[in-house]
Amino acid sequence: MERFCNVSELPRGVWVAIAIKVATTSIEDLCKFRMTCCVARDVGDDDNVLRMVAIPPPHQLNWVWIRDPIGRRFFERCIEIGHPELLFREALRELYIRRNHAVGWQMMQNAARNGLDAAKYALSMELLLRRDDRDAKKEGLELFRALEAGNLLPACYSSCFAVLTISWPDEVQMPDKGEEHTICDSTRCMTRGHMGLLYDYRRRAAERGSIHRVGGANHIRCIRCRADYEVERRSVQGEEMYRPTGTANLPHDVWTLIAGRTAAQSVRDLCSLRMSCTAARNAGDEDFVYRCANIPIWDQRWWSVSPMHHPGRNFLARCRQRGHVEVMFRYAVSDLFLGGCRFAGMETMHVVAAQGHSAAQYIVAMMLMLRDDAESKNKGLQTFRWLEAAGALTNCKLVFRGVVQGTWRHLRRVPRLNEENQVCSSHACPSRGNMGAIYRHQRYGRGWDVNDGDGGAGHISCVHCRADYELILFVHLFD
């Protein structure tokens, strides 16, 4: 049989590197990759690949995978080869749910050695709770110092309790701290033994909604007292998991993750969640939740909300203030082309493009290439060349056309294309100045075709001329 591709002849090291890149994206992508060919299937079972698989957070993990025999074998294999995240989650269950301390301790040490910060946090808390072992306390304090220096304590704390609360919260048994146990043993320390009172003060301030709820023990100079505060917070949170008060006692970070996941599915579900309890309502006001809201940019019902409908307008305004990329993109398009402030629209479009929004990068490139100065044209050409290499031009035009086509035509401010001010300025280029004729010949009578590879300027070798042709397509998107 004739071979059309020699990709299977690549060295195994290259295949492993490709598989690792795919595995760090998602489990679904790894499964699709393994189904492409025999080499990909064999490489997908490599230990180095399975050790790098991206495991979703506990609240996003599909429970069907765990109940399915194939999925269960996959996770068991990952644990056997030492996947850090799965080792950490299983170690928490062994330590605090199944009460198998020896196995859980060994698994937690392996996860910490593999560089997982959450495992180092759990390990440091366990070591700091040992009363008579000075070496263990010293080791735990060093781990705590490193995590605190990297500002990793809040994320590690949330990771630990996200795993425990999503599993079987009623079965969790955290180690007892002891009333008189303190890590700080200095008789000259002015804050020694007061961390319990400080934590109670912070917690009551949080219940009242006071500004004094934030800060923790950051103002305390003694590192040992700050470690005492963290141990106190972890112990109290573990005790509250026993209280039969439902989900209201979940940490605020866990509530924020739940609200963000709900908002990513449906705004209607988010509104229902916020009405369930006070904790859900407070978590629903976080910036992270507003940035995760699922607002389809092509659904014109979202953007045709009556001015008298204040809740809908307020929600979109808050999404814009909190940095929702799609909402900011929509408002930027409105300011640029639909009667708003062009300067503010271009500034917002630059902000959205800086966050990796391909359609915003496309519009910025087009607007820069429409200018007269050479510096702006060069910047726009660089962005255009990157989007062309990534094959994102078609999708960018689809997104932009979906925004513009639902507006009144008489309100559109169509950018003007000056035939004399072209991107290609080389007099030696044989295709310079012919892009308009090519467009009229290939597109006349049927408008812009979704498939850019069907004709167009793909056969033109000059990238400046291809940019001129793309500018013509961009202007005709307003038709």
N, C-alpha and C positions, 0 to 999 in steps of 0.2 A: 504494500500500500504506500502511496505517496505521502510523505510527511509535509504538513503545512506549518509546523512549529517545532522548534528544537528546545522548547523550554524545559522538557523533561531531562535534558542532558546537562542542566545546570548542576554545579557541585552541591553536595548535601548541605554544606555550611550556608550556602546562599538560600537554599530552601528553608533551613531552620530559621534564618534571620527573617525571611518573609513570614513564616508561620508565627514567629514571636510577635512581629508587628501586627498581624491580624488578631492574635489572641489577646493582646493588650487592649483591643477595641471592645470586643464583647464575645460572649460564648456563642451567640448565634452566628457571628461572622466566622468563627473558627469552624463550626459545623459545616457551613456552606463551603469554606475553603477545603475541608477534608473530602468533600464530595466531588471536587473538580477532576482529580486524577489519582492514580495509584500512588505516585510519589508524594502528593500532598496528604493522602490518607496515612501513609507510613510516617511522614514527618510530623503530622498532627499528634501522634502518640509519643513523641519524644519527651523525655523528662523535662528538659529545659523549656519546652513550649508550654507544657501543662503547669509548670511552676510560675509562669508569667500570665496565666489566664486572668482576665479582668472579672472579678466576682462582684455582682451588683450588691448594693447595700441591703441590709436585712429586710427593710420595708419594701424593696423593689424586687426581691428574689421571688421568682415564680415557684410556688410550692408544688406545682405539677412536676417540676424537674426532680424534686427530692422524692416524691412518691413513686415516680416512674422507675422501674428497675434499671433501665439504661442510664438515666440521669443519676441515680444513686451510685451506680458503679463508677460513673465519671467523677463524682465528688470524692468517693472513697479513694480512687486512684490519685487524685490531686493531693489528698491528705497524706497518703503513703509516701509520696515523693517530696513532701515538705512544702506545700503551698502556704506562704506566711499567713494570709488572711483567713483561710479555712482552718489552719492550725490554731490560730488565735480564737476563733469562734468556738471550735470544739474544746479548746482548753478551758474557756469560760464555763461551758456546760459541765465539763468534768469536775471543775473546782467547786462551783456554786450550785449546781443542780443535781448532778449524780453523786456528789461528795466523794469522788475518787481523786484524792488529793495528790497521790504520787504520780499518776498518769497525767493529770492536768498540769501539774507543776513542770514535768518534763516537756510537755507539748508547748507550754508557755515560754519556757527557756529557748526552745528551738525557734519559735516564732520571733522572739526578741533578737536572737542571734542573726536571723535573716533580715534584720533592719526594720521591722514593723514598729512604728512609734506607739501604737495602741497597746501592743504586747509589752513594750518597755514600761508603759505607764502602769499596767496591771501588775507587772513584776515588782516595780518600785513600791507600790502600795502594800503588797504582800510582805516585802522585806521590811518596810518601815513598821509594820505591826508586830514584829518579833521583839519581845520585851528584853530577853536576856542575851541576845546575839548582837554584839556591837559591830562585828564585821558585816553582818547582814544589813544593819541599819546604815552603815557607811556606804555600802554598795547601792542600797535603795536611794540614799540621799544624792549620790552622784548621778543616778539615772534621772531623779526628779530635777536636779539642777540643769541637766542637759535639755530636758523637755521644756522646762520653764524658760530657758534662754532662747529656745526656738519658738516660743509662744505656741506650743502644741498642746498644752494642758486642756483647754476647752474641747478641742476636737477629739482628743483621746478619751476624755470623760464621756462625751456623747457616744463615741463608738462602743465603749464598754456597755453602757446601759441600753443602747439601741439593740445590741445582741441579746441581752438578758430579758428585756421587757417584751421583745417580739417573740421570744420562745415560750417559756412557762413562768410568768412572773410570780405566781403563787408558790412555786416550788423553789425559788431562789433563796439561798441562805448565805448571807455575807458574813465574813469573820467579825467577831466582836472586838471593838476597839478597846474597851475598858475605860472606866471613868477616870482613873488616875494616870493612865498611860500617856506620856508625852514624849515626843522626839527630842525636843529642846530640853537639855538637862543643865543649862547654865543658870546658876543662882543669881547672876547679875543681869540677866535678860529681863527687861521691864514688861515684855508681852508674853512671857512664858505662862501657860495654863489658861490664857484668856481667849483662845481661838474658838472654843465652843460658844462662848458668849457672842463673839463677833459673827459667827455663822448664824446664830439665832437672830441677831439684829438684821443681818442681810436678808434672811428669809422672811421675816415679818415685814420688812420694807418692801419686798417684792409682792407680798400679799396685798399691801396697801397701794401698790403702784408708785411708790416713792422713788426719787432719783437715787437714793442711798442704797438701792438694791444691787447696783453694779460696783465693780471694783474688787470684790473679794478681799484678799489679804495682800494686794499689790503694794500698799503703802507701808507694810511691815518690813523693817530692815533685816530682821533675822531670818535666814533661809530655813532654819529648822522650824521656826514658828509658822512659816508659810507652808512647809510640808505638813505640819500639824493641822492647819486649816484644810488642806486638801484631803487628808485622811478623815477629818471630821465630816467634811461634805460627802465623801464617798460612803462613810459608815451610816450617816443619817439617811442618805438616799436608799441604801440597801435595806434599812429598817422600814422605811415607808413603803417599800414594795410589798410588805406583808399586810398592810392595812387594806381591808376590803372596801375601798372607796372607789373602785372602778378605775377608769383610765385617767381620772383627773389628776392623779399623782405622778403622771409621767413627767420626765424632765422637759423643760421648755424647748430644748434643742430637738428632742424627739417629736414633740408636737409640731415644731416648725418643719421638720422633714415630712411628717404626715401631711401637713397642710400644703407644702410644696408639691408633693406627689399628687394630691387631690387636685390642685390647681392646674397641674400639667395635663390632667385628664379632661376636666370640664370646669368652667367657671360656675356653672349651676351647682355642681357638687361641692365646690368650695363654699358657696353661700350657705348651703345646707349644713356643712360641717361647722361653719362659724356660728351658726345658731344653736349648736348642740350644747355647748358649755362655755364657761368663761375662759378656760385655758385654750380652747380652740379659737375663740374670738381674738384673744391676744396674739396667738401664733399667726393667725391670718393677716395681721397687720405688719408682719415683718417684710423687709425689703426683698428678701429671698423669695417669698411667696408671690409677691407681685411680679417679680421678674420671671417666674415660672408659669404664669397664667397662660392657658392655652387660648389665644385669641387668633383665629385664622384670618390672615390678612386679606384673603380673597373673598371672604364672606361679607358682602356689602351691608347686611343687616346690622353688623356691629358698628359700622361707620355712618349709618343713616339714623342714629338715635336722635329722637326729637330733642330740641333744646330744653323742653319742659320736663324731660325725663332726667332729673338731677342725679339719681343713683348711678345710672349708666354713664353719664358724663363724668361724674366724680371718679368712678372706677377707672375709666380710661385716663383721666388726668393723673391719678395716683400712680398708675402703671408707668406713665411717661416720666413722672418725677423720680420713681424708684429705678429707672433704667431698663424698662422692658424694651428689648431691641426691636421687635416688630412694630410696636406702637410708636416708638421714636422714628422708625423708618417711614411709617405712614404719615406722621405729622411733618417730617422733613420733605416728603414728596409734595404734600399739600402746600407748604410754604414756598417751595421752589416753583411749582408749575400750576398751582390752582388758586392764586390770588393772595397768598400770604407774604411774609417778609422773606425776600430772597436771601439776604445776608444771614438771617437766623436759620433758614432752611439749609443753606450750604454748610453752616457751622455744625448743625445737628447731624447732617449727612456724614461729615468727616468723623464725628464721634462714633456713629453707628458703624462706619467702615473700619474704624480702628479696632472694633470688637470682633471683626472677622465676618461681617455680614456681606456676602458676595454681591447681592443686588445693590447694596449701598456703594460698594467698591466700584461696581460697574458704572453707576450714575456719576460718581465723583470723577472717574476716568473720562467719561464722555464730556462732562462740563468743563474739565480742565483742558481737554483737547479742542474745545470750541473757542477757547480764548486766543488772543492775538499774540501774547508773549511766548517766546520759545521755551522758557523755563517751565511754565505751566504745561505746555504741550508735552515736554519730555517726562514730567511726572505722570501725566495721564497715560502716556504711551507705555511706561513701565508697568502700571497697573493693568492696562489692557493686555499687554504681552503675557503677564502672569495668569490672567483669567483665561486667555486663549489657550495657553499651555495646559491649564487644568480642565479644559472642556466645559467651562461654566457659563459661557456666553448665552447659550440658548435658555438655560434655566433663569438667568438674570433677566432676560427680556420677557420671559413668561411672567415672572413675579411683578415686574414693573408694569407690564400691560394689564395684569389683573387689578392693579391699583388704579390705573388711570381710566380704564374703560367704564367704570361705574360712576363717572363724574359727568357733569354737564359740559358739553363741548364748548359753549361760549365762554366758560370760565377758565379754560386751559390756556396757559401761556407757553406756546410752542417755541422751543429754542430755535434761533435762526442759524442756518448753515450758510456761511459765506464761501462761495466756490473759489474765490481767490485766496482765501486764508486756509490752505490745506495743510495737513500734517506732513505729507511728503513734499519736501522742498528741493529734491534732487532733480536737476534738469537732465541728468543722464538716465533716469528711470524711465523705461519705455511705457509703463502703465500709469504714470502720473497724469492726473486730470481725466482719466477715463472711467472712474468708478461710477459716476452718474450714468454714463451710457451703459455700463454693465448692469447696473440696477434696473434701468428702464427696459433693457433687453430681456433680463431673466425674471424680473418680478412684475412687469407691467400687466395689469389686469387681474392679478391674484394676490397682490400685497405681499406682506412678509411671510415667508414659509417658516414653520416651526423647525424644520430640519435645515440647519445652517450648512450641512455638508452637501445638500442638494444644490449644486451650482454655486452661486454666491461668489465670493472672492477667495475661496480656499485654494485655488490654483495659482494665485498671485504670490510670487516669491517675496515681494517687498512688504515688510510688516507695516511700514508707514501707509502704503496704499490700502492695505487691509483695514487699518484703523480709519482711514477716510471712508471706506465702504461701510464700516460699522457705524460711523456717525450718521450716514444716510439712513441706515436701518433704524437707528435710535430716533431720529426726527420723525420718521414715518410711523413709529409706534403710537403717535398721537392721532393718527387718522382714524 
